[in-house]
Amino acid sequence: MAKTKYLVIVESPAKAKTIGKYLGPDYKVVASMGHLRDLPKSTMGVDIEGGFNPQYIPVKGREETISELKKAAKASEKVFLATDPDREGEAISWHLKELLGISDEDVYRVTFNEITKKVVETSIKNPRAIDEDLVDAQQARRILDRIVGYKLSPLLWKKVRRGLSAGRVQSVATRMVVDREDEIRNFVPKEYWHLDAYLNNGRSADFIARYYGFGGKKRELGSADEVNAVKSEVAGSPFIVKSVKRQDKSRTPAPPFITSTLQQEGSRKLGMTPKRTMSIAQQLYEGVDVEGEGTVGLITYMRTDSLRLSDEATAEARRLILSRYGAEYYPGSPRRFKTKGSAQDAHEAIRPSNPSLTPEAVRSSLTSDQYRLYRLIWNRFIASQMSAAVYDSVTADIESAGHIFRATSSTIKFSGFTAVYEEGRDDDADERETPIPDIKDGETLNLKKLTEEQKFTQPPARYTEATLVKAMEESGVGRPSTYAPTVSTILDREYVVKEGKSLRPTPLGEVVTKLMKDRFTDIVDVGFTAKMEGELDNVEKGEKPWKEVLSDFYGPFDTELTNAEKALEGEYIKIPAEESDEVCDVCGRKMVIKSGRFGRFLACPGYPECTFTKPIVIEMPGKCPKCGSRILKRTSKNGYTYYACERGQECGFMTWDVPVKDFCPSCGKTMFKKSGKGFNKAFCINEDCPNFLPEDKRGYRKKTASADKKTDEKTTKTAKKTAKSTAAKTSGKKK
């Protein structure tokens, strides 16, 4: 092999390509493709009695990569280990050092918070030793999770169902979803009423004032009798303006993204799962080919809980704000944000590596998802450095017979940062605002009408992926690198399912959580898990030996495990059937939801007398344009999604277009949109309607006439055949 002066090892080919662009011909940049050494999959791999010593082995199937790296390292004067700048990345570098036989004196560890020419060149010139504390913290986490998984999972197999798994963080996340469901079930709604007065001063349009209280004190109306009493007392009494307060209220921008807030906004604004958000962010960090720039790392490292920003970044933001928006949109000095006390603060906040590369400038070089996420990150960063938004806030109290009705109105006076970005919300405000006219203290108003509305307090909303990540962060459960994998795991294991955007625990998730709460109190305790995260942070800081953390944990855990095995001896916990609203086509029983090799499906509870099964029905909005029945989401045998009438072959309607909730204003039939993200314009597919949009104008790629006909005939035939025979093909499945 030809002698290479310097070898640089990173994790991924994309990262290798980006870094290789910045280094000269003396450097060879290669990818390890992640971990090359780990604990064995088939055994515990940890010598607990011998002091928690891990037994690492080369990852199976990676022998060729290891061999090539050893040859490249042997042929190089120096080997730079340039894996990601976090615990996991530090551990990968340490494993590489051990695998390649590099002595501690010859280790050159480099990290890049952002992959830009300046940072890459500076880091290469200033290598350091491997941070053993970081490695130890990662080892402690890995071994903790291995002990919990390998000790608890067999118990679940014996007592609940084979194939289940338990995890230190996933079990807590599942419990959080289960506890929220219990809150919803146990919630007792409380009645309350809104009473609104429609008022004007004879010179303006009506505005609304809502009942506030009596005698200057806030009061809630709790019944129809109380509402009627107020209406009776104000009947015939004048409505007089008691006070009008006008003031400017300012709202400051949200800080730049950290991992958790990026995942939350990715879900709210882009409809991305945390896993998808992090996958796209990884691509933006490692580098994409930008026209005119070459391969560029577009954002800083995306696994961070720090709100720090570099002086260079805030200076570039200032320049952009002044040139794009004007001096009034810049607050005069850089905004600094306080990082949470429990944060590791190892990296900067997530921001564009080069803010001058605007989303518009790179749009043609990015995929749709890359562009949307980059634009979100860029906008949030720029907005974080902008002036506050100013609102003209008006509060008017109107009195009648001692009762106060309050009207509020807020109009934007200066857009400030909102010209670029506003943070998403998880809740809906229950407020009614109408513009308040120019009214004066003591002025008598005309009452046009009083309207009342009965309301009931609502239970807490189910978690979404975004709000679960937020709750985990606030509770100290997990760290930036673990949020997305944890949420994905509890969904993959079917402890939790998604209904729309909401997360609901399955009977399996509830059974396992109850067992864990009864027998392994600490494992599923939010406070205990947060405390363990703090212990791992102490290892990273060099304040506590990692094996001591493991020893402190294992003693009580082993006792709980022994006690649980004794208490559950001879017991098998049955998972309650999850009943659906679907009726068995054969015997008429209400079908239940089962899980099999290919996921969840509907099965008749009369098994083995009745063996009928069918896929879980996903009902779409709208009605079949042919017969008015329900439209169901289906999947063909080739894995393609289509939409068909619930009556199947009897009706014959199917389409690849997605039904929407809107109806055509001309013919009244359900409208559809092109499938795929980003396609939101609805159209009518009724050929007899004047609004009918032919298929060749719906945005699909053009095909030749012959190819188009052949493809349509084949796909339609396949879909209809699948719709007709799905139930028959699945009815013989073993439960």
HELIX and SHEET records of a PDB file:
HELIX    1   1 PRO A   13  TYR A   22  1                                  10    
HELIX    2   2 GLU A   63  LYS A   74  1                                  12    
HELIX    3   3 ARG A   87  LEU A  100  1                                  14    
HELIX    4   4 ASP A  104  ASP A  106  5                                   3    
HELIX    5   5 LYS A  117  LYS A  125  1                                   9    
HELIX    6   6 GLU A  132  LYS A  159  1                                  28    
HELIX    7   7 GLN A  170  ASN A  186  1                                  17    
HELIX    8   8 ALA A  224  VAL A  234  1                                  11    
HELIX    9   9 THR A  259  LEU A  270  1                                  12    
HELIX   10  10 PRO A  274  GLU A  286  1                                  13    
HELIX   11  11 ASP A  311  ARG A  324  1                                  14    
HELIX   12  12 ALA A  327  TYR A  329  5                                   3    
HELIX   13  13 PRO A  359  VAL A  362  1                                   4    
HELIX   14  14 ARG A  363  SER A  365  5                                   3    
HELIX   15  15 SER A  368  SER A  384  1                                  17    
HELIX   16  16 GLY A  416  ALA A  419  5                                   4    
HELIX   17  17 GLU A  465  SER A  475  1                                  11    
HELIX   18  18 TYR A  483  ASP A  492  1                                  10    
HELIX   19  19 PRO A  507  ARG A  519  1                                  13    
HELIX   20  20 VAL A  526  GLU A  540  1                                  15    
HELIX   21  21 TRP A  546  ALA A  567  1                                  22    
HELIX   22  22 GLY A  648  GLU A  650  5                                   3    
HELIX   23  23 GLU A  695  LYS A  697  5                                   3    
HELIX   24  24 ALA A  705  THR A  730  1                                  26    
SHEET    1   A 4 TYR A  27  ALA A  31  0                                        
SHEET    2   A 4 THR A   4  VAL A  10  1                                        
SHEET    3   A 4 SER A  76  LEU A  81  1                                        
SHEET    4   A 4 VAL A 107  ARG A 109  1                                        
SHEET    1   B 2 ARG A  37  ASP A  38  0                                        
SHEET    2   B 2 ILE A  57  PRO A  58 -1                                        
SHEET    1   C 2 VAL A  46  ASP A  47  0                                        
SHEET    2   C 2 ASN A  53  PRO A  54 -1                                        
SHEET    1   D 7 LYS A 217  LYS A 218  0                                        
SHEET    2   D 7 PHE A 207  PHE A 214 -1                                        
SHEET    3   D 7 GLU A 191  ASN A 200 -1                                        
SHEET    4   D 7 THR A 444  PHE A 456 -1                                        
SHEET    5   D 7 PHE A 239  ARG A 251 -1                                        
SHEET    6   D 7 ALA A 389  SER A 400 -1                                        
SHEET    7   D 7 HIS A 403  PHE A 414 -1                                        
SHEET    1   E 2 VAL A 288  VAL A 290  0                                        
SHEET    2   E 2 GLY A 294  VAL A 296 -1                                        
SHEET    1   F 2 VAL A 496  GLU A 499  0                                        
SHEET    2   F 2 SER A 502  PRO A 505 -1                                        
SHEET    1   G 4 GLU A 578  VAL A 583  0                                        
SHEET    2   G 4 LYS A 590  GLY A 596 -1                                        
SHEET    3   G 4 GLY A 599  ALA A 603 -1                                        
SHEET    4   G 4 THR A 613  PRO A 615 -1                                        
SHEET    1   H 4 ILE A 618  LYS A 623  0                                        
SHEET    2   H 4 ARG A 630  THR A 635 -1                                        
SHEET    3   H 4 THR A 641  CYS A 645 -1                                        
SHEET    4   H 4 MET A 654  THR A 655 -1                                        
SHEET    1   I 2 VAL A 658  PHE A 663  0                                        
SHEET    2   I 2 THR A 670  LYS A 673 -1                                        
END                                                                             
